[in-house]
């Protein structure tokens, strides 16, 4: 494919394992929906065409194709890989962009087999729960990529630690629809503490439950809401009962309308043990909430301790309780932190900024390989 001045949209294919609720799925969905249709013709390959975000993606795509991969140990996966490669060639796909671990493992080698000119991988986590074999398989997939995009310096550092060459690493921070989060009115009484996160061990809900017992001694009217679903729900509910805080803690499950949950909250908390770039914290900041979070990974980039929120050591219920009590007892401080957080989120992060950065990356890589004229890439900057 020689260099061209594009007069018709270039085919781009996104590979997503599924469309279940999650930060990665949300970010990829918005990227797909917001790309310039005069420049890109969008196709989607997926293992499972279902989930909370599927309809939005399907409405935005020219085509959606299922490749029912269920195990990388199955011989059938090779047949799916070959069919995916043929699918890319038939559509003359110019760019393949994979979403997460499983699609990195499948989509990048398949795109290389098809001779797709530009192959982009993703990295939006720091592998808190990945096995050595999964990490090794993903590294093999990355070998077929021209760029792997991290959503934070912490995620990029992890790529380098896994021996990905520096020239292959790019960083594009998550985006946000800031208009969904109206300015908050000052509140003189604070009591509602919210966490929005899947109920998984690395999110630290157990640390919050232990901290809640300490908070309630000082602020007996405090209430805690855990928004999100996940495999740890029963264990966490039992822990809340055992710690004597079940009366003050609600497990709300999955919620499609996170802005309404944030609007009802006074403080946002995320005591994670590991994070790359948590979109939930970005949303809380945009909503003007003071944030109390663990000082790990991408949270160190998002939260300016003492200015846009408060950071605590991971796994430390006493420190977490101390910061929560401090804010519950000082509405003016909470308001100041929330306003600074809102300003930072609206200034530094938006979906428009994220989409523009990805389009520039695609065009730069296409120009580097002579697929589009370099002046097209410059004109789009």
C-alpha positions as CSV (number, residue, x, y, z in Angstrom):
1,X,0.0,0.0,0.0
2,X,1.7,3.2,-1.2
3,X,1.5,6.7,0.3
4,X,-1.8,8.3,-0.5
5,X,-3.6,11.6,0.0
6,X,-6.7,10.1,1.7
7,X,-10.0,10.9,-0.1
8,X,-12.0,8.1,1.6
9,X,-12.0,6.9,5.1
10,X,-9.2,4.5,6.1
11,X,-10.3,1.1,7.6
12,X,-9.3,0.8,11.2
13,X,-10.1,-2.3,13.3
14,X,-10.5,-2.5,17.1
15,X,-10.1,-5.8,18.8
16,X,-12.0,-6.1,22.1
17,X,-12.4,-9.4,24.1
18,X,-15.8,-8.2,25.5
19,X,-17.8,-5.1,26.4
20,X,-18.4,-5.7,30.1
21,X,-18.4,-2.7,32.4
22,X,-14.9,-1.5,33.1
23,X,-12.5,1.4,32.6
24,X,-10.8,0.0,29.5
25,X,-14.1,-0.9,27.8
26,X,-15.4,2.6,28.5
27,X,-12.4,4.3,27.1
28,X,-12.3,2.2,24.0
29,X,-16.0,2.6,23.4
30,X,-15.7,6.4,23.6
31,X,-12.7,6.3,21.3
32,X,-14.6,4.3,18.7
33,X,-17.7,6.5,19.0
34,X,-15.8,9.8,18.6
35,X,-13.2,9.1,15.9
36,X,-13.6,11.3,12.8
37,X,-15.8,9.4,10.3
38,X,-14.5,11.4,7.4
39,X,-11.1,9.9,8.1
40,X,-11.8,6.4,9.5
41,X,-14.0,3.5,8.6
42,X,-14.4,1.5,11.9
43,X,-14.6,-2.2,12.2
44,X,-14.7,-4.2,15.4
45,X,-13.5,-7.8,16.1
46,X,-14.6,-9.4,19.4
47,X,-14.6,-12.7,21.3
48,X,-18.0,-12.1,22.9
49,X,-20.4,-9.6,21.2
50,X,-22.3,-8.7,24.4
51,X,-21.9,-6.6,27.5
52,X,-22.9,-3.2,28.8
53,X,-21.1,-1.2,26.1
54,X,-21.8,-3.5,23.1
55,X,-24.7,-1.6,21.6
56,X,-22.9,1.7,21.7
57,X,-19.9,0.2,19.8
58,X,-22.1,-1.7,17.3
59,X,-24.0,1.5,16.5
60,X,-20.7,3.3,15.8
61,X,-19.0,0.5,13.7
62,X,-19.4,-0.3,10.1
63,X,-19.1,-4.0,10.9
64,X,-18.7,-6.2,14.0
65,X,-17.3,-9.7,13.6
66,X,-17.2,-12.5,16.2
67,X,-14.2,-14.7,16.8
68,X,-15.3,-17.0,19.6
69,X,-11.9,-17.5,21.3
70,X,-12.4,-19.3,24.7
71,X,-8.9,-20.5,25.5
72,X,-5.5,-20.0,24.0
73,X,-4.8,-23.6,24.8
74,X,-7.4,-24.7,22.2
75,X,-6.4,-25.7,18.7
76,X,-9.5,-23.8,17.5
77,X,-7.8,-20.5,18.4
78,X,-5.4,-21.0,15.5
79,X,-8.4,-21.3,13.1
80,X,-9.9,-18.1,14.6
81,X,-6.5,-16.3,14.2
82,X,-6.3,-17.3,10.6
83,X,-9.9,-16.1,10.0
84,X,-9.1,-12.8,11.7
85,X,-6.1,-12.3,9.5
86,X,-8.2,-13.0,6.4
87,X,-10.9,-10.6,7.7
88,X,-8.3,-7.8,8.0
89,X,-7.0,-8.4,4.5
90,X,-10.5,-8.5,3.0
91,X,-11.2,-5.1,4.5
92,X,-7.7,-3.7,3.7
93,X,-7.4,-2.7,7.3
94,X,-4.8,0.1,7.7
95,X,-4.7,0.1,11.6
96,X,-5.4,-2.6,14.2
97,X,-5.8,-1.3,17.8
98,X,-6.2,-3.9,20.5
99,X,-7.9,-3.2,23.8
100,X,-6.5,-5.3,26.7
101,X,-4.5,-8.5,27.6
102,X,-6.5,-11.1,25.7
103,X,-7.0,-9.0,22.6
104,X,-3.3,-8.0,22.6
105,X,-2.4,-11.7,22.6
106,X,-4.8,-12.5,19.8
107,X,-5.1,-9.4,17.7
108,X,-1.5,-8.2,17.3
109,X,-0.1,-11.4,15.9
110,X,-3.2,-11.8,13.7
111,X,-2.7,-8.3,12.3
112,X,0.9,-9.0,11.7
113,X,0.0,-12.2,9.9
114,X,-2.3,-10.1,7.7
115,X,0.4,-7.5,7.0
116,X,-1.7,-4.7,8.6
117,X,0.5,-1.6,8.2
118,X,0.1,-0.2,11.7
119,X,-0.5,-2.3,14.8
120,X,-1.3,-0.6,18.2
121,X,-1.5,-2.5,21.5
122,X,-2.9,-1.3,24.8
123,X,-1.7,-1.3,28.4
124,X,-4.1,0.1,31.1
125,X,-3.0,-1.9,34.1
126,X,0.0,-3.0,36.1
127,X,-0.8,-6.7,36.2
128,X,-1.9,-7.1,39.8
129,X,-3.6,-10.4,39.1
130,X,-1.9,-11.7,36.0
131,X,0.0,-15.0,35.9
132,X,3.6,-15.3,34.5
133,X,2.2,-17.2,31.5
134,X,-0.3,-14.5,30.8
135,X,2.4,-11.8,31.0
136,X,4.7,-13.9,28.7
137,X,1.9,-14.4,26.1
138,X,1.1,-10.7,26.1
139,X,4.8,-9.8,25.7
140,X,4.8,-12.1,22.7
141,X,1.8,-10.2,21.3
142,X,3.6,-6.9,21.9
143,X,6.4,-8.1,19.7
144,X,4.0,-7.8,16.8
145,X,3.0,-4.2,17.7
146,X,4.5,-1.0,16.4
147,X,3.4,0.9,19.5
148,X,1.9,0.0,22.8
149,X,-0.1,2.7,24.4
150,X,0.0,3.1,28.2
151,X,-2.5,5.3,30.0
152,X,-0.1,6.5,32.6
153,X,3.6,6.7,33.4
154,X,3.2,3.9,35.9
155,X,1.8,1.6,33.1
156,X,4.6,2.7,30.8
157,X,7.2,1.9,33.4
158,X,5.7,-1.5,33.8
159,X,6.0,-2.1,30.0
160,X,9.7,-1.1,30.2
161,X,10.2,-3.4,33.2
162,X,8.8,-6.2,30.9
163,X,11.6,-5.4,28.5
164,X,9.4,-3.6,25.8
165,X,11.7,-1.3,23.9
166,X,11.3,2.4,24.7
167,X,10.7,3.3,21.1
168,X,7.5,1.2,21.1
169,X,6.0,2.9,24.2
170,X,3.5,5.8,24.0
171,X,1.4,7.4,26.6
172,X,-2.1,8.7,26.1
173,X,-4.0,9.4,29.3
174,X,-7.7,8.5,29.7
175,X,-10.4,10.8,28.6
176,X,-13.6,12.1,30.3
177,X,-16.8,13.7,29.3
178,X,-16.6,16.6,31.6
179,X,-20.0,18.0,30.8
180,X,-21.6,15.1,32.6
181,X,-20.4,16.4,36.0
182,X,-22.0,19.8,37.0
183,X,-20.5,22.0,39.6
184,X,-21.4,21.1,43.2
185,X,-22.9,23.5,45.8
186,X,-20.9,23.8,49.0
187,X,-22.0,21.4,51.8
188,X,-21.8,22.2,55.5
189,X,-22.4,18.6,56.7
190,X,-20.5,15.7,55.2
191,X,-21.3,12.1,55.8
192,X,-21.6,10.1,52.5
193,X,-18.3,8.4,51.4
194,X,-18.4,6.6,48.0
195,X,-16.1,4.2,46.2
196,X,-16.7,3.2,42.6
197,X,-14.7,0.1,41.7
198,X,-15.2,-3.5,40.7
199,X,-15.2,-5.7,43.8
200,X,-11.8,-7.2,43.3
201,X,-9.0,-7.7,45.9
202,X,-6.7,-5.2,44.4
203,X,-9.2,-2.3,44.9
204,X,-8.8,-2.5,48.7
205,X,-12.5,-2.6,49.8
206,X,-11.3,-4.7,52.7
207,X,-9.1,-1.8,53.8
208,X,-12.0,0.5,53.6
209,X,-14.2,-1.8,55.7
210,X,-11.5,-1.9,58.4
211,X,-11.1,1.9,58.2
212,X,-14.9,2.3,58.5
213,X,-14.9,0.8,62.0
214,X,-12.4,3.5,63.0
215,X,-14.2,6.3,61.2
216,X,-17.5,5.5,62.9
217,X,-16.0,5.9,66.3
218,X,-15.4,9.6,65.5
219,X,-18.2,10.2,63.0
220,X,-21.1,7.8,63.8
221,X,-23.3,9.3,61.1
222,X,-20.8,8.5,58.3
223,X,-22.1,6.2,55.6
224,X,-20.2,4.2,53.0
225,X,-21.4,3.2,49.5
226,X,-19.6,0.6,47.4
227,X,-20.6,1.0,43.7
228,X,-19.6,-1.8,41.5
229,X,-20.0,-5.6,41.0
230,X,-17.5,-8.3,41.3
231,X,-16.4,-11.7,42.8
232,X,-15.5,-10.4,46.2
233,X,-19.0,-9.2,47.2
234,X,-20.0,-11.9,49.5
235,X,-16.7,-12.0,51.3
236,X,-16.7,-8.2,51.7
237,X,-20.3,-8.2,53.0
238,X,-19.3,-10.8,55.6
239,X,-16.3,-8.7,56.6
240,X,-18.5,-5.7,57.1
241,X,-20.8,-7.7,59.3
242,X,-17.8,-9.1,61.3
243,X,-16.4,-5.6,61.8
244,X,-19.7,-4.2,63.0
245,X,-20.1,-1.7,60.1
246,X,-22.7,-3.5,58.0
247,X,-25.4,-1.0,59.1
248,X,-23.3,1.9,57.6
249,X,-22.2,0.2,54.4
250,X,-24.2,-0.3,51.2
251,X,-23.1,-2.5,48.3
252,X,-25.0,-1.0,45.3
253,X,-23.8,-3.2,42.5
254,X,-23.1,-2.1,39.0
255,X,-24.4,1.4,38.1
256,X,-24.7,2.8,34.5
257,X,-25.3,6.3,35.9
258,X,-22.1,7.0,37.9
259,X,-22.4,10.8,37.8
260,X,-25.6,10.5,39.9
261,X,-23.8,8.5,42.5
262,X,-21.0,11.0,42.6
263,X,-23.4,13.9,42.8
264,X,-24.9,12.3,46.0
265,X,-21.5,11.7,47.6
266,X,-19.4,14.0,49.8
267,X,-16.1,12.2,49.6
268,X,-14.6,9.7,47.1
269,X,-12.3,7.0,48.3
270,X,-10.1,4.4,46.5
271,X,-7.7,2.4,48.7
272,X,-6.3,0.4,45.9
273,X,-3.2,-1.8,46.2
274,X,-2.4,-1.3,42.5
275,X,-3.6,1.1,39.9
276,X,-2.5,2.2,36.4
277,X,-4.8,5.2,35.8
278,X,-8.2,4.8,37.5
279,X,-11.0,6.4,35.5
280,X,-13.2,6.4,38.6
281,X,-10.9,8.8,40.4
282,X,-10.8,11.1,37.3
283,X,-14.7,11.1,37.3
284,X,-14.8,11.9,41.0
285,X,-12.4,14.8,40.4
286,X,-14.5,16.1,37.5
287,X,-17.5,16.0,39.8
288,X,-15.7,18.2,42.3
289,X,-15.3,15.5,45.0
290,X,-12.4,15.5,47.4
291,X,-10.5,12.2,46.9
292,X,-8.8,10.0,49.4
293,X,-6.7,7.3,47.7
294,X,-3.7,5.1,48.0
295,X,-0.4,6.6,46.8
296,X,0.3,3.9,44.2
297,X,0.8,3.8,40.4
298,X,-1.1,6.3,38.4
299,X,-2.8,7.7,41.4
300,X,0.4,9.5,42.2
301,X,0.0,11.2,38.8
302,X,-3.7,12.0,39.2
303,X,-3.9,13.2,42.8
304,X,-1.8,16.1,44.0
305,X,-1.5,15.3,47.7
306,X,-2.9,18.2,49.8
307,X,-4.1,20.1,46.8
308,X,-6.6,18.0,44.8
309,X,-6.9,15.2,47.3
310,X,-5.2,13.2,50.0
311,X,-3.0,10.2,49.5
312,X,-2.4,7.4,52.0
313,X,-0.1,4.3,52.1
314,X,-1.8,1.3,50.6
315,X,-3.1,-1.3,53.0
316,X,-3.2,1.1,56.0
317,X,-6.7,1.3,57.5
318,X,-5.6,3.7,60.2
319,X,-4.1,6.2,57.8
320,X,-7.2,6.0,55.6
321,X,-9.5,6.5,58.5
322,X,-7.5,9.5,59.7
323,X,-7.8,11.3,56.3
324,X,-11.5,10.5,56.0
325,X,-12.2,11.8,59.5
326,X,-10.2,14.9,58.7
327,X,-12.4,15.7,55.7
328,X,-15.7,14.8,57.4
329,X,-14.8,17.2,60.2
330,X,-13.6,20.0,57.9
331,X,-16.2,20.8,55.1
332,X,-14.2,23.9,54.0
333,X,-11.1,21.8,53.4
334,X,-13.2,19.2,51.5
335,X,-14.7,21.9,49.4
336,X,-11.2,23.4,48.6
337,X,-9.8,20.0,47.6
338,X,-12.9,19.2,45.5
339,X,-12.7,22.5,43.6
340,X,-9.0,22.1,42.8
341,X,-9.7,18.5,41.7
342,X,-12.5,19.6,39.4
343,X,-10.3,22.3,37.8
344,X,-7.5,19.9,37.2
345,X,-9.7,17.3,35.6
346,X,-11.4,19.7,33.3
347,X,-8.1,21.3,32.3
348,X,-6.0,18.3,31.7
349,X,-8.4,15.5,30.6
350,X,-11.2,15.2,28.1
351,X,-12.3,12.7,25.5
352,X,-11.6,15.2,22.7
353,X,-8.0,15.5,23.9
354,X,-7.7,11.7,24.1
355,X,-9.2,11.0,20.7
356,X,-7.0,13.7,19.0
357,X,-3.9,12.0,20.6
358,X,-4.9,8.6,19.2
359,X,-5.6,10.0,15.8
360,X,-2.2,11.7,15.7
361,X,-0.6,8.4,16.7
362,X,-2.4,6.5,14.0
363,X,-1.5,9.0,11.3
364,X,2.1,9.4,12.5
365,X,2.6,5.6,12.3
366,X,0.9,5.4,8.9
367,X,3.0,8.2,7.5
368,X,6.2,6.5,9.0
369,X,5.3,3.4,6.9
370,X,4.4,5.4,3.8
371,X,0.7,4.5,3.9
372,X,-0.4,8.1,4.0
373,X,1.4,11.2,2.9
374,X,3.3,12.9,5.7
375,X,1.6,16.3,4.9
376,X,-1.7,14.6,5.9
377,X,-0.3,13.8,9.3
378,X,1.0,17.4,9.7
379,X,-2.3,18.9,8.6
380,X,-4.2,17.0,11.2
381,X,-2.0,18.2,14.1
